[in-house]
Structure formats: structure tokens, C-alpha cells
Amino acid sequence: MRLIASVWPLCDDESVDDLVQLLTPAGQRVEHPDYRLALEAGELLGLYRDMVLVRRMDVEATALQRQGELGLWASCLGQEAAQVGSARAQRPTDMCFPSYREHGVAWVKGVEPLQILGLFRGVNYGGWDPRERYIHVYTLVIGSQALHATGYAMGVQRDDTDDAVVAYFGDGATSQGDLNEALVWASVNAAPVVFFCQNNQWAISEPVERQSRVPIAQRATGFGIPAVRVDGNDVLACHAVMSAALETARDGGGPVFIEAFTYRMGAHTTSDDPSRYRIADELESWRAKDPIDRMRSYLETEGILTADQQLALDADSDALAAAVRAGVLEMRNPEPLDMFDNVYAGAHPLVTAERASYASYLASFVDEARS
Amino acid sequence: MTVTMAKAINTGLRRAMDQDGSVLLMGQDIGALGGVFRITDGLWKDFGDSRVVDTPLGESGIVGAAIGLAMRGYRPVCEIQFDGFVFPAFDQITTQLAKMRYRTAGRVALPVTIRIPYGGGIGAVEHHSESPEAYFAHTPGLRVVTFASSQDAYDVTRSAIASDDPVIVLEPKRRYWDKSPLETGDAVLPLPLASIAHAGSDVTLVCYGPTVRTCLSVAQVAADEGRSVEVVDLRSLSPWDEDTVLDSVRRTGRCIVVHEASVSGGLGAEIAARVSERAFYMLEAPVLRVGGFHTPYPVSRIEDEYLPDLDRILDAIDRSFAV
């Protein structure tokens, strides 16, 4: 008995011919008939700068975890283009709902790196105000946030504004019920939400073939949602495809599904060991498609990025890393009684009583010390 | 006026929608049909598609989308058709809805109301007669309420919608067609605490939702036998009103909790534990519980054996006095 269906070759070059690409892995700018992109030099440089800084922060966070300063880190190494490109395409008031690896999105949305790191250090569950930054706190239960994004988009429809909403998730999430329900809800309500799937090929140790027998994007069409596959390591293509999808949503065209074909260069998290389940060759082949290298190559060729600018950016990167490190080391633990805050909006006698009881228990040690 | 509990809920929903444009209803079949119990009867006609939303068939989707709507500034009121169908939404309720304020350090409030017709006694098929209150009362971040009269149905419905916390409203479906007086005031009251549904001095029956009427009958019968029974209608299950219960138990010295859910690990266990902690020396007898057994809800032809009824409660009273 064959237990596993023969898999469709998802990762072969043949299967990815349909990817929208504006920048080849070698850094050559190419045109696409459906997706034009006209960004100013400053904007192009900005995309590059975002990616470089996000990667530097990411590398520093991994180091901090290894040194025991973070409890966990989920690296976004290799996914900078998908995140930065898609986030820069949004308007400031376009709300987005991330999973837990969207550090590049959070960065672009104006979340401070230390606000991201608090969750991983264990001092909070979300360090920023979602209403202020238009990015919800990270969602760790896979796929739940897709429904929140869809509901939020239904609210946008009722407000009669032209905001759009983005749900971020990965290939693994497409197996979750909530993600599928979100696609149904968004489709039948024509909700202005873009489903942005970063297919990074791996859900911890499970390759994407364990989630789907067809390209991920193909699933969306079954829900009546137009879908597009984009080279997720091409920041220009991600920007262009996301811009078009957001416009469709704004114009009443309903939801759009984007599959950004990318690769998780690091481990799932710092608790993971990818050498147990994936081969080095695969990593090397994706290293050749690195999102930052290709953008740098393009910008240098075009004369947009000078050697001096690169040097300045390197200095900024190091300064950012140093600030992140110093900030993490300075992060203070919450007080024990903070545990009882914000469980309810109004008073809840049980929480009030337990807080008082625990406070007097703690105080009893102080009294002992004094006596 | 005297109206059914169903009409009182309907009136409460309508009043809330009239007063606050951010209130919207979502659920399966709540539009043209008016819901499987007709609780939303007429609302779709008067408020339209955008405020009375017939959703696709998926409970997780209803609650998950309601969370997003609430983040956008709406006050969604979700209808789950039957108690046994809430579990597909259990993750969104317990993991997302209940914890969002906490996870966001108080920045995001989710004023979402989830109405669930609950409990047995209507001769239904499986999954239509359950009492899931303990799961929700066990979950920090949720408020859990129920009611046993038309007035409370109206008031609790409106208080729940006005609450900035997520509220699970358990509607005792077999009492939907009971009639009692209703005054439809404008004021939105705070979510209620317990009330003394019947004053007595010999034993305290703690009950809520569908078992309140049963316990009131018990009080009448017991009075004929010379026992004065106090009936405490909890109304709110999280938080539950410890002070009112303890005050009653301190006066009577006896406490029996009556609910339809399995007693094992149920709300009665929590109440018994608290009463023992706080009023141990006032008790003349151990706290007893009368409720469902540790079985799945049985088939309807024998559901009366499972549900706490007059005789089982009177028997518990006898046992309490036999100590």
C-alpha cells in the first residue's frame, strides 16, 4: 500500500515558470506584461535598506537567543523580499494581520525592533499598539488571524472606506480550517482582503508536499478568489503584485490570493534542527536566489547604490544591531502582579480577589525579611 | 406586559441595534428565517443585510470574523445555533477572543457577544441539548451569563452587548417560550449578579438558567413538607456571585447546586469548593450537587433521567438533612 501520493514536483524549476518576476536572481531587471513597477530611485533604495536592516536585526536576534537573552526566535532569513515588498505596497491605514515570522512587515509598519523582541524574550505578548501601527500582534496559532483579517475587512466594507486588509500566513497554514473558512468568508462577502501566503517550502520539518498536492495558489481559485504566484525573493515583484492586489480589493474587486514562492533559509525557530530533515544542496540552491544580493546587484548596476551609501548602510546596520542588543539586555521583567492586569475590561471579583491574595502572600516574605 | 423569553431577547437585540449603530448580528439562518428559534425574527427585514449577517456555515468563521469586526470598531453579536455546535469555534473563543485584551496589554478590546441556546429537555437529537458552561467559565477573559426570566433575558442581552469584554450568553432554550413580565427600559444595566429567586431559611439551592424554574417548583413542594428552601439564581456564571451564595448558605447552613451539566468538573464543583473554603464552619451538611452524569447527553427518550428534576432535588434535600 502506498501511503503517500506521488507528489507533484513543487520545487522544480518547471513548476515555477508562472512566477511573476521583475528581478532575476542575478539582479537583472525584467518586464512583466501584467505587472509594471515605476519606483523612484529613493524608493528602490528604501526597499533595499529595509531588507538589509531587517536581516541584521534578525541575525542579532538569533545571536541573542543563543546567548540566552531570548527564549526563542523565529528567523525570517530569506523572506525579507516577500515581507518588505508586500508591506511597502500598503498604505499606512491598510491593516495587516501577521503570523509570528513577519518581522520585515512589522519593521515597515513602523514597529520598533524591541517591540518585536519583547514577545521572544518573554516580557509581553505583543509590544505594540495594533491600532496605531495598523499591524495586529503576532498570532502563533496557525491560521487564526486570517479570519480576523477577513472580519476586519468586512468592517471596512461597512465603513465605506477604501482601506484594504492583508492576512499573512505560510504554506502550512493553508491546511488549517480557519484559513479555509477565511477564504470562504472573504469570497462570498467580496471582502477587501489580500491573502499573502509566504510559501517558504517548510512547515517546521514538513515539506510543502505534505500540505498540498497542487501549487498553493491553485487552491484559491476553488474558492472563487483570483490567485497569483510571485517570486518571493524578488522585492520588486512582491511590491508590484501586492500593489495590484490591494487596488483590486480597494476597488470592490474582493479578495486576492498571493503565493510568494520563497524559502526559509534558517530553522523554523531556534528550537529546531533543519539538518535532521533537509539537505544542504537545497539550501545552497536558494542561497543563489538571495533577495538582498540580487537587489544590491541591480542597484549597483543602475548606479543607484554607491559604495559610500553601502558603507553608510553597513554602519547603520551595526548601530541597529548594537541598539537591539543593548535594548534587549535592558528589558525589564514585568512585576509579578502585572499578571493580573488586562484580563478583563471591567472589574472581575475573582481576579481582584486573587490579585489581592497573591499580593499579601508576596508581602509576607517582605515582612519575614524585615523581622 | 407579559412576553416569552424569546420575545424578550428579540426586543433586547432590537433595542441594542437601535441605540448603537455598531451593533450587528451574525450567524447561520438569522436573516430571512429569523434563526432556528426565531430569536432574530424581523430584525433582518428592519436592519438589512449589513447589520443582520447570514454567514457561511462555519462556527469558527463566525467568531473569527466577529473578532476582526470588533477590532474595526463593531459590536458583533454571534448566534451559535445549538450548544453542541460551538466547539468548532472553541479555539477562536478560548485562544483568541478570551485572550486578546491580555495579549495586547489592554490595547484591543473585543466587545463580542456569543449567544448560545443551551441545555436539554426539548426532545432533540444529539448535540442539541448540551450544557458547556464549565468550559467557558474556566476560561479567563470571558464573561459567562444566563437568565431565567423574560426581564433578565432582555436586560442581560443588552448588558452583554454593551460590555467591553467578550460575553458568552447561554440561553436556556427549553424556557424560550415561558412567559413572564417584561419592562423595556432604556437604561443598560451592568451585567447582573445573583438574585434570590425565592427566599427561604432551611437550605440553599444554587441554580441558573433552565434549572431555576425546577428549583422554584421544588421550593413550593418542599414548603408543603415544612422545609423552607431558598433559591439563588446565579445569572452570571463568570464571575459568579460568591457573596450572595455565601450569605445565603451562612443563613441556611445547607447548600445544593443544581445544573444540567455533568457534575464532574462542573460549575457546581467550583461552587462547592468555594463554599467549603469560605463557610466551612457554617455548614450543617456537605455541599451536594444535582446534575447530569458523567455520560454523553443521553438520547431524548431517557433525557428526563439525566436532567435534574423535582424528585432528584428533593432527594438531595433529604440527604442534606439526613446528615
Contacts between the chains, C-beta under 8 A, distances in Angstrom:
chain1	res1	chain2	res2	distance
A	95	B	71	7.9
A	95	B	72	7.9
A	97	B	68	7.9
A	124	B	105	6.3
A	125	B	102	7.0
A	125	B	103	4.0
A	125	B	104	7.5
A	125	B	105	7.6
A	126	B	103	5.4
A	126	B	104	5.4
A	126	B	105	7.2
A	129	B	104	7.7
A	129	B	107	4.8
A	130	B	71	7.3
A	130	B	104	6.5
A	130	B	107	6.6
A	130	B	108	5.9
A	131	B	107	6.7
A	131	B	108	7.3
A	136	B	71	7.3
A	137	B	103	5.9
A	137	B	104	5.7
A	137	B	108	8.0
A	139	B	96	7.8
A	141	B	91	6.9
A	141	B	95	5.5
A	141	B	96	7.4
A	144	B	64	6.6
A	144	B	91	7.1
A	144	B	92	6.6
A	144	B	95	6.9
A	144	B	96	5.5
A	146	B	64	7.9
A	147	B	60	6.9
A	147	B	61	6.0
A	147	B	63	8.0
A	147	B	64	2.6
A	147	B	65	5.6
A	147	B	67	7.1
A	147	B	68	6.6
A	147	B	92	6.9
A	148	B	64	6.1
A	148	B	65	7.8
A	148	B	67	5.0
A	148	B	68	4.1
A	148	B	71	6.7
A	148	B	96	7.3
A	149	B	68	6.2
A	150	B	64	7.5
A	150	B	65	5.6
A	150	B	68	6.1
A	151	B	64	6.4
A	151	B	65	3.4
A	151	B	66	6.1
A	151	B	67	5.9
A	151	B	68	2.4
A	151	B	69	4.5
A	151	B	70	7.7
A	151	B	71	7.5
A	151	B	72	7.5
A	151	B	76	7.9
A	152	B	68	3.7
A	152	B	69	7.0
A	152	B	71	5.5
A	152	B	72	4.9
A	153	B	68	7.2
A	154	B	53	8.0
A	154	B	65	6.2
A	154	B	68	7.0
A	154	B	69	5.9
A	155	B	68	6.7
A	155	B	69	4.7
A	155	B	71	7.6
A	155	B	72	2.9
A	155	B	73	6.7
A	155	B	74	5.4
A	156	B	72	6.6
A	158	B	24	7.8
A	158	B	50	5.6
A	158	B	74	7.3
A	159	B	72	7.2
A	177	B	58	7.9
A	177	B	60	6.2
A	177	B	88	7.7
A	178	B	60	5.6
A	178	B	61	7.6
A	178	B	64	6.0
A	178	B	91	7.7
A	178	B	92	7.3
A	181	B	56	7.4
A	181	B	58	4.5
A	181	B	60	5.7
A	181	B	61	3.8
A	181	B	64	6.9
A	182	B	61	7.2
A	182	B	64	7.1
A	184	B	56	5.0
A	184	B	58	6.9
A	184	B	61	6.8
A	185	B	55	7.4
A	185	B	56	6.0
A	185	B	58	7.9
A	185	B	61	5.2
A	185	B	65	5.5
A	188	B	56	6.0
A	341	B	105	7.7
A	341	B	106	7.0
A	342	B	101	5.2
A	342	B	102	5.1
A	342	B	104	7.9
A	342	B	105	5.8
A	342	B	106	3.9
A	343	B	101	7.2
A	343	B	102	5.7
A	343	B	140	5.3
A	343	B	141	5.7
A	344	B	101	7.2
A	344	B	141	6.8
A	344	B	143	7.4
A	344	B	165	5.1
A	345	B	101	6.5
A	345	B	109	5.6
A	345	B	163	7.4
A	345	B	164	3.7
A	345	B	165	4.9
A	346	B	163	7.0
A	346	B	164	6.7
A	346	B	165	6.3
A	348	B	143	7.8
A	348	B	238	8.0
A	348	B	239	5.2
A	349	B	239	4.9
A	349	B	242	7.1
A	350	B	238	7.8
A	350	B	239	5.2
A	351	B	140	7.5
